[in-house]
Amino acid sequence: MTQSINSPLLSRQRISVGTEGELVTLTVGNSTLKMPYETAIQLSQWLRVRGKEAKRRAGDVSRHWSAVAVLDGLKG
């Protein structure tokens, strides 16, 4: 996954995430960090929690639903 960030707090940087065997690589600009997958999972959880906190503080209370009800017994 590759993405560019354009924010007034950050200069525009190329960001990518990949894997090398059991390691996860995170590249920001010209810097690459390689970490065990356990560390990557922990980092992703920290980012998700802090992202939700920042969203709440910004006053955004919208929710995104990705599940749809199971339609058992639906007659066609």
Secondary structure, DSSP 8 states (H G I E B T S, - for coil): -EEEEEETTEEEEEEEEEEETTEEEEEETTEEEEEEHHHHHHHHHHHHHHHHHHHHHTT------------TT---
